Amino acid sequence: MRERNRELVEQFWQLMNTNDWQAVGALLHDEYVLEWPQSGERIRGRENFAALNAHHPAAGPWHFTVRYIVADADGAVSDVAVTDGVVRAHVVSFFEVRDDRIWRMIEYWPDRRVEIVEVQEHTPAFHDLLLIAGQLAQARYIAVQEDHIEESILLGAFVERRCAGFLRCIIQVIGRDRDRPPIQYAGHVLREGYVEAFGVVPAYRRQGVGQMMQERVIGLCRQRQCYQIRSRSPITGQENYALKLKMGYAIHPSAENDSYYFIKLLADIPTVG
C-alpha cells in the first residue's frame, strides 16, 4: 500500500503539470475534500477542484516540481515547488487515500505569497475583485467609463487565491477630465495615471499588499510614459495617507470635499506625443 500511495501522489502531480484539471479529477475520490487551514477554506468534490484551478489568475501555465514524497499505508505527504513563471511558492500537501483514490487533502502554503495581477472583465477574478470592492464601498469606481479615459488598468492582489485588494488606474491627458486644454511641454502632451479606486481588505492591511499594488501601477504608468500619477483620498483614509507619504507623493487639498490629492512625478521630460 505504501508504494501504491506514493505512485498515486506522483501521478497526481504529473497530471497537475498538464494543467488539465478535469484529468486530475479522475484520481480524486467521489467524497474528495481539500482543506486550506490558513484561510479556513474547504473545497468539496472534483468539479469544484477543477473550477478552482481553472479560474485562478495566472501569468502562464502552472508548473509543479516535486521536492519529495513520503508515503505510508494510509496516504502520503509531498513538498512541491509551484510557479506560473512569475509567482514562486511551495506547498506542503497531506494526502489520505481510500479505494485507491485521493479522499482528502490538507495543504499549507508556507510562503503566503501575494500575487499582483492585471484583471480582465468578465472573468472569475474580476467577479471576486468586484465583490471586495463592493465591501469597501468602491464598486462604482471599478467599471466607470468616460470619454477622457484612454486606457484602464485594473490590478488585483490575491493571497492564497483569495482577493485581498484592488487598484484601478486610468490613463488620461492631464486636465481632460475637467475639460481643461491639454498641457504641452517640449511639443509633447502631458498624460497621467489617475488612481480611480484603491482598497485592501482589512485583514491584509499593514502587510505590504497596498504598497505592492502602488509600486506595480507606478511601473505600468512609467512604461506608458506618463508624466505623473495622481489620486484623491478622503480625510478618513489615514492609512492611505501614510502609504502615499512614505512613497514620496506630494499633497494638495481638494476644493470639492474633505479630501486631498496626492501627486507623484514620474518623468522629468515627457516623451509621449
SEROVO-771792 format. One record per residue (C-alpha): chain; residue in one letter; x, y, z. Coordinates in steps of 0.1 Angstrom, whole numbers. Example, Ala and Ser with C-alpha at 12.3 -4.5 7.8 and 13.67 -1.06 7.14 Angstrom:
! residues 2
<kette A&rest A&x 123&y -45&z 78> .
<kette A&rest S&x 137&y -11&z 71> .
END
This chain:
! residues 273
<kette A&rest M&x 0&y 0&z 0> .
<kette A&rest R&x 28&y 24&z 8> .
<kette A&rest E&x 43&y 21&z -27> .
<kette A&rest R&x 9&y 24&z -44> .
<kette A&rest N&x 1&y 56&z -24> .
<kette A&rest R&x 34&y 71&z -35> .
<kette A&rest E&x 27&y 63&z -71> .
<kette A&rest L&x -8&y 78&z -68> .
<kette A&rest V&x 6&y 111&z -55> .
<kette A&rest E&x 33&y 111&z -81> .
<kette A&rest Q&x 6&y 107&z -108> .
<kette A&rest F&x -14&y 135&z -92> .
<kette A&rest W&x 15&y 160&z -96> .
<kette A&rest Q&x 23&y 148&z -131> .
<kette A&rest L&x -13&y 155&z -141> .
<kette A&rest M&x -13&y 188&z -123> .
<kette A&rest N&x 16&y 198&z -146> .
<kette A&rest T&x -6&y 193&z -176> .
<kette A&rest N&x -30&y 220&z -163> .
<kette A&rest D&x -58&y 196&z -173> .
<kette A&rest W&x -78&y 199&z -141> .
<kette A&rest Q&x -105&y 176&z -152> .
<kette A&rest A&x -80&y 149&z -158> .
<kette A&rest V&x -66&y 154&z -123> .
<kette A&rest G&x -102&y 148&z -110> .
<kette A&rest A&x -101&y 112&z -122> .
<kette A&rest L&x -77&y 105&z -93> .
<kette A&rest L&x -100&y 120&z -67> .
<kette A&rest H&x -125&y 101&z -46> .
<kette A&rest D&x -162&y 107&z -50> .
<kette A&rest E&x -161&y 122&z -15> .
<kette A&rest Y&x -130&y 143&z -21> .
<kette A&rest V&x -123&y 172&z 2> .
<kette A&rest L&x -94&y 198&z 1> .
<kette A&rest E&x -88&y 219&z 31> .
<kette A&rest W&x -66&y 251&z 35> .
<kette A&rest P&x -64&y 257&z 72> .
<kette A&rest Q&x -45&y 290&z 68> .
<kette A&rest S&x -75&y 306&z 51> .
<kette A&rest G&x -103&y 284&z 66> .
<kette A&rest E&x -114&y 272&z 31> .
<kette A&rest R&x -128&y 238&z 22> .
<kette A&rest I&x -133&y 226&z -14> .
<kette A&rest R&x -156&y 196&z -19> .
<kette A&rest G&x -157&y 174&z -50> .
<kette A&rest R&x -137&y 170&z -81> .
<kette A&rest E&x -158&y 195&z -101> .
<kette A&rest N&x -151&y 223&z -76> .
<kette A&rest F&x -115&y 214&z -75> .
<kette A&rest A&x -112&y 217&z -113> .
<kette A&rest A&x -132&y 250&z -113> .
<kette A&rest L&x -109&y 264&z -86> .
<kette A&rest N&x -78&y 258&z -105> .
<kette A&rest A&x -92&y 268&z -139> .
<kette A&rest H&x -104&y 302&z -126> .
<kette A&rest H&x -73&y 312&z -106> .
<kette A&rest P&x -54&y 342&z -121> .
<kette A&rest A&x -20&y 332&z -136> .
<kette A&rest A&x 7&y 347&z -157> .
<kette A&rest G&x 11&y 315&z -176> .
<kette A&rest P&x 8&y 277&z -172> .
<kette A&rest W&x 13&y 263&z -137> .
<kette A&rest H&x 44&y 242&z -132> .
<kette A&rest F&x 48&y 218&z -102> .
<kette A&rest T&x 82&y 204&z -92> .
<kette A&rest V&x 81&y 177&z -66> .
<kette A&rest R&x 108&y 181&z -39> .
<kette A&rest Y&x 99&y 149&z -20> .
<kette A&rest I&x 71&y 124&z -13> .
<kette A&rest V&x 69&y 103&z 19> .
<kette A&rest A&x 42&y 76&z 19> .
<kette A&rest D&x 27&y 51&z 43> .
<kette A&rest A&x -2&y 27&z 43> .
<kette A&rest D&x -28&y 54&z 47> .
<kette A&rest G&x -15&y 81&z 24> .
<kette A&rest A&x 14&y 104&z 17> .
<kette A&rest V&x 30&y 139&z 22> .
<kette A&rest S&x 45&y 159&z -5> .
<kette A&rest D&x 66&y 191&z -7> .
<kette A&rest V&x 62&y 208&z -41> .
<kette A&rest A&x 75&y 240&z -57> .
<kette A&rest V&x 48&y 259&z -76> .
<kette A&rest T&x 52&y 287&z -103> .
<kette A&rest D&x 33&y 303&z -131> .
<kette A&rest G&x 65&y 319&z -144> .
<kette A&rest V&x 62&y 349&z -122> .
<kette A&rest V&x 49&y 338&z -88> .
<kette A&rest R&x 71&y 313&z -70> .
<kette A&rest A&x 59&y 294&z -39> .
<kette A&rest H&x 58&y 259&z -24> .
<kette A&rest V&x 30&y 239&z -9> .
<kette A&rest V&x 31&y 211&z 16> .
<kette A&rest S&x 2&y 186&z 10> .
<kette A&rest F&x -11&y 158&z 32> .
<kette A&rest F&x -29&y 131&z 13> .
<kette A&rest E&x -54&y 105&z 27> .
<kette A&rest V&x -62&y 76&z 3> .
<kette A&rest R&x -94&y 55&z 2> .
<kette A&rest D&x -104&y 29&z -25> .
<kette A&rest D&x -72&y 37&z -44> .
<kette A&rest R&x -83&y 74&z -48> .
<kette A&rest I&x -73&y 106&z -31> .
<kette A&rest W&x -100&y 111&z -5> .
<kette A&rest R&x -88&y 141&z 15> .
<kette A&rest M&x -60&y 167&z 12> .
<kette A&rest I&x -48&y 193&z 37> .
<kette A&rest E&x -25&y 219&z 22> .
<kette A&rest Y&x -2&y 245&z 37> .
<kette A&rest W&x 13&y 274&z 17> .
<kette A&rest P&x 42&y 285&z 40> .
<kette A&rest D&x 52&y 315&z 18> .
<kette A&rest R&x 17&y 331&z 18> .
<kette A&rest R&x 26&y 348&z -14> .
<kette A&rest V&x 9&y 379&z -26> .
<kette A&rest E&x 1&y 379&z -64> .
<kette A&rest I&x -4&y 412&z -81> .
<kette A&rest V&x -21&y 405&z -115> .
<kette A&rest E&x -39&y 426&z -142> .
<kette A&rest V&x -76&y 415&z -141> .
<kette A&rest Q&x -98&y 415&z -171> .
<kette A&rest E&x -135&y 420&z -171> .
<kette A&rest H&x -159&y 390&z -175> .
<kette A&rest T&x -135&y 367&z -156> .
<kette A&rest P&x -139&y 349&z -123> .
<kette A&rest A&x -111&y 370&z -109> .
<kette A&rest F&x -130&y 402&z -119> .
<kette A&rest H&x -161&y 389&z -101> .
<kette A&rest D&x -141&y 382&z -69> .
<kette A&rest L&x -125&y 416&z -71> .
<kette A&rest L&x -158&y 434&z -77> .
<kette A&rest L&x -172&y 417&z -45> .
<kette A&rest I&x -143&y 430&z -25> .
<kette A&rest A&x -147&y 465&z -40> .
<kette A&rest G&x -183&y 464&z -30> .
<kette A&rest Q&x -175&y 455&z 5> .
<kette A&rest L&x -152&y 486&z 6> .
<kette A&rest A&x -179&y 508&z -10> .
<kette A&rest Q&x -158&y 513&z -42> .
<kette A&rest A&x -175&y 490&z -67> .
<kette A&rest R&x -189&y 520&z -86> .
<kette A&rest Y&x -154&y 532&z -94> .
<kette A&rest I&x -143&y 499&z -110> .
<kette A&rest A&x -161&y 500&z -143> .
<kette A&rest V&x -169&y 536&z -148> .
<kette A&rest Q&x -162&y 548&z -184> .
<kette A&rest E&x -157&y 584&z -195> .
<kette A&rest D&x -147&y 599&z -229> .
<kette A&rest H&x -115&y 612&z -215> .
<kette A&rest I&x -102&y 577&z -205> .
<kette A&rest E&x -76&y 564&z -229> .
<kette A&rest E&x -68&y 532&z -210> .
<kette A&rest S&x -79&y 515&z -179> .
<kette A&rest I&x -56&y 493&z -158> .
<kette A&rest L&x -72&y 470&z -131> .
<kette A&rest L&x -49&y 453&z -107> .
<kette A&rest G&x -59&y 426&z -81> .
<kette A&rest A&x -39&y 414&z -51> .
<kette A&rest F&x -45&y 377&z -45> .
<kette A&rest V&x -33&y 359&z -14> .
<kette A&rest E&x -38&y 321&z -14> .
<kette A&rest R&x -62&y 325&z -43> .
<kette A&rest R&x -83&y 350&z -24> .
<kette A&rest C&x -87&y 386&z -35> .
<kette A&rest A&x -71&y 408&z -9> .
<kette A&rest G&x -72&y 442&z -27> .
<kette A&rest F&x -76&y 461&z -59> .
<kette A&rest L&x -64&y 492&z -77> .
<kette A&rest R&x -79&y 508&z -108> .
<kette A&rest C&x -58&y 534&z -127> .
<kette A&rest I&x -69&y 553&z -158> .
<kette A&rest I&x -46&y 568&z -183> .
<kette A&rest Q&x -56&y 602&z -195> .
<kette A&rest V&x -44&y 636&z -208> .
<kette A&rest I&x -39&y 658&z -178> .
<kette A&rest G&x -68&y 681&z -173> .
<kette A&rest R&x -91&y 665&z -198> .
<kette A&rest D&x -114&y 651&z -171> .
<kette A&rest R&x -120&y 688&z -161> .
<kette A&rest D&x -125&y 700&z -196> .
<kette A&rest R&x -92&y 718&z -195> .
<kette A&rest P&x -70&y 723&z -226> .
<kette A&rest P&x -41&y 699&z -227> .
<kette A&rest I&x -7&y 709&z -214> .
<kette A&rest Q&x 22&y 706&z -237> .
<kette A&rest Y&x 58&y 706&z -229> .
<kette A&rest A&x 86&y 705&z -255> .
<kette A&rest G&x 60&y 696&z -280> .
<kette A&rest H&x 45&y 667&z -260> .
<kette A&rest V&x 11&y 664&z -245> .
<kette A&rest L&x 13&y 655&z -208> .
<kette A&rest R&x -5&y 624&z -196> .
<kette A&rest E&x -11&y 609&z -162> .
<kette A&rest G&x -22&y 578&z -144> .
<kette A&rest Y&x -51&y 586&z -121> .
<kette A&rest V&x -60&y 561&z -94> .
<kette A&rest E&x -97&y 559&z -95> .
<kette A&rest A&x -101&y 531&z -70> .
<kette A&rest F&x -78&y 515&z -44> .
<kette A&rest G&x -85&y 493&z -14> .
<kette A&rest V&x -72&y 465&z 7> .
<kette A&rest V&x -93&y 441&z 28> .
<kette A&rest P&x -88&y 450&z 65> .
<kette A&rest A&x -73&y 415&z 73> .
<kette A&rest Y&x -45&y 421&z 48> .
<kette A&rest R&x -36&y 457&z 57> .
<kette A&rest R&x -2&y 466&z 71> .
<kette A&rest Q&x 13&y 436&z 53> .
<kette A&rest G&x 27&y 454&z 22> .
<kette A&rest V&x -2&y 445&z -1> .
<kette A&rest G&x -12&y 481&z -8> .
<kette A&rest Q&x 23&y 492&z -15> .
<kette A&rest M&x 29&y 463&z -39> .
<kette A&rest M&x -1&y 474&z -59> .
<kette A&rest Q&x 10&y 510&z -59> .
<kette A&rest E&x 46&y 501&z -70> .
<kette A&rest R&x 32&y 479&z -98> .
<kette A&rest V&x 9&y 506&z -112> .
<kette A&rest I&x 37&y 532&z -110> .
<kette A&rest G&x 58&y 509&z -131> .
<kette A&rest L&x 30&y 504&z -156> .
<kette A&rest C&x 25&y 542&z -158> .
<kette A&rest R&x 62&y 547&z -164> .
<kette A&rest Q&x 60&y 522&z -192> .
<kette A&rest R&x 33&y 543&z -208> .
<kette A&rest Q&x 55&y 573&z -203> .
<kette A&rest C&x 30&y 592&z -180> .
<kette A&rest Y&x 43&y 624&z -166> .
<kette A&rest Q&x 27&y 619&z -132> .
<kette A&rest I&x 4&y 597&z -112> .
<kette A&rest R&x -24&y 612&z -91> .
<kette A&rest S&x -51&y 601&z -67> .
<kette A&rest R&x -76&y 616&z -43> .
<kette A&rest S&x -84&y 602&z -8> .
<kette A&rest P&x -109&y 614&z 19> .
<kette A&rest I&x -95&y 626&z 53> .
<kette A&rest T&x -107&y 593&z 68> .
<kette A&rest G&x -80&y 574&z 48> .
<kette A&rest Q&x -52&y 578&z 73> .
<kette A&rest E&x -35&y 545&z 63> .
<kette A&rest N&x -36&y 555&z 27> .
<kette A&rest Y&x -21&y 589&z 36> .
<kette A&rest A&x 7&y 572&z 54> .
<kette A&rest L&x 15&y 550&z 24> .
<kette A&rest K&x 15&y 578&z -1> .
<kette A&rest L&x 38&y 600&z 20> .
<kette A&rest K&x 61&y 570&z 25> .
<kette A&rest M&x 63&y 566&z -13> .
<kette A&rest G&x 71&y 602&z -19> .
<kette A&rest Y&x 38&y 617&z -30> .
<kette A&rest A&x 31&y 655&z -27> .
<kette A&rest I&x -2&y 667&z -12> .
<kette A&rest H&x -27&y 692&z -24> .
<kette A&rest P&x -61&y 699&z -7> .
<kette A&rest S&x -92&y 692&z -28> .
<kette A&rest A&x -118&y 720&z -32> .
<kette A&rest E&x -146&y 695&z -37> .
<kette A&rest N&x -149&y 679&z -2> .
<kette A&rest D&x -129&y 668&z 28> .
<kette A&rest S&x -101&y 651&z 8> .
<kette A&rest Y&x -66&y 656&z -5> .
<kette A&rest Y&x -50&y 650&z -39> .
<kette A&rest F&x -17&y 630&z -39> .
<kette A&rest I&x 7&y 636&z -69> .
<kette A&rest K&x 39&y 619&z -77> .
<kette A&rest L&x 62&y 629&z -106> .
<kette A&rest L&x 72&y 600&z -128> .
<kette A&rest A&x 92&y 617&z -156> .
<kette A&rest D&x 114&y 648&z -158> .
<kette A&rest I&x 109&y 651&z -196> .
<kette A&rest P&x 78&y 636&z -211> .
<kette A&rest T&x 83&y 616&z -243> .
<kette A&rest V&x 47&y 609&z -254> .
<kette A&rest G&x 34&y 628&z -284> .
END
